[in-house]
Amino acid sequence: MPRSIATNDRVERPELLDFLRSRHDGILVTTRRDGSPQLSPVSYGVDEEGRVVVSSYPERAKAANLRRNPAASLMSLGAEFNDPWVQVDGTAEVIELPDAVEPLVDYFRAISGEHPDWDEYREAMVAQGKCLIRVTIERWGPIATGGFPARLA
């Protein structure tokens, strides 16, 4: 059986954004008060300006951590364990209600397209007390896959 060889493909921003928009599962990394990492599995989208967007609740650890220290990283994952991934790093902001309503609409569109009743969606976001985390991407690693080093091919 042939061995799969690990890959590390450096990409420019447009290719990165296409890759990020093709998937929606990720791990968001923030920093706890004591400096240790806090990891959260999230569904994410990419907004029109190329920022990673995540729907959350104001009392969640990720939101509290980002209010204190806006540094964030996201590892974008595929549907399968061996799918390619990429890490993006940037500065996050937590947008609270009522300012979060329209960005939450954009978040939904980025992941699922059009909603059958936008007024109902907006009401649900307010009733649930949602917030939106928005990460401006400042750097990123290669789009990578796991496998053996090329020297073992």
N, C-alpha and C positions, 0 to 999 in steps of 0.2 A: 504494500500500500504506500503511495507517495506521501511524503511528509508535507504538511502545509507550512509555508514559510511566512514568518511575521512580516508585515509591511508597515511603513511609516511614510505616508504621502503628505508632503508639505503643500498647502493650498493657499491661494489668495482669498480675500474676503468674499467675493461673489460665490466662489465654489464652496466655501465654508457655509455660507448662508443657505445655499441650495441643499447641502447635506443636512444641516440642522432642521430645515423645513420639511425634510422627507421623513422625519421621525418625531416622536413626542414623549418618549420615556427618558428620564434622566435621573441623576443624583445631584442634588444641589448641596454644596458644601459652604457652610458659614462658620464663624468662629464664636465659641462660647466665651463667657465672661472670663474664664480661667485661661483662655488662649488655646484650648484644645479644639479640634475640628468637630463640627456637628453635621452629620449627613442626613439628608431627607430625600426619600424617593419622591419624584414629582412628575406630573404631566406638564410639559412646557410647549410654548409656541414661540414664534419669531414674529415681531410686529413689523409694520411697514418701514420703520427706521433701522431694522436689523438688530433690535434688542431682544434678548431672551425674556419671555414673560411667563410668570407662574401665578396662578390663582391660589390664595391662601386665606388664613384667618389672622386677624391682628395679634391674637394671643399665642400663636404658634411660636415655637423656639426659633425657627428660621427668621420670622419677621422681627422678633425681639432682638436677635443677634445682629441682624442687618441694620436696625435702627442705631445700635451702639457702634458697629463697625461695618461699613458698607462693602467691604471686600467679599467677593463671592466667586465661586467656581462652579461650573456645571459639567458633568460628564454626560454626554449624549450617548444613549445606548440604543441598539437595534432591537428588533423583536426576538432574535435568537441570541444565545450566549456568545456565539462565535462571530456575530456580526461586527462590522467596523464600528469604532467609537472615536470620539474626539473630546478633548477637554478645552473649555473656554474659561477665561478669567476676566473679571471686570469689576465695575463698581455698581452696586445695587441701590435702588430706592424702593421704599415701601409706600405705596399710594393707598391712602385710606378713603373711606366713603366720606362725602359724596363724590369726591374727585375720581374715585376708582371705577365708577359705573361705566363710563364710555370706554376706558382702557380694558375693562373686563369683557365688553362686547367685542373689542378687537382681539382679545385673547381667545374667545370662543371661536371667532371667525378663523383665526390662524390654525386652530386645531380641527374644527369640525365643519367649517363653512357657515352657511346661513341657518339661522334658528327659525322655526316656524312662527314664533311670536316674540318679537324683541321686547315688547312692553312687559310680557310675562317674565322673560329672562331678567330684565333690569329689576323688576320687583323682587324676584327670587334672590338676586345678589344683595339687595338692600336688606331683605328679611333675614338672610343668613349672616349678614354683617361681614361680608367678604372684604378682602384687600387684594391688591395686586403688587407683586414683586417684579420689578423691571431691572434687568442687568444690561448695562452698556458694555459690550465686549471690547476689551482693550488688547487682549492677546489670546493666542490659541496655539495648541500643539498640532502635530500632524494628525491626519485621519489615519487611524492605526487598526491593525488586526493582530491577533495573537498567532502564535505558531513557533516553529523552530527558528533559530538564527540561520541566516543564509549559508553559513559555513557548514551546517549539518545537512544540507540538501542532498 
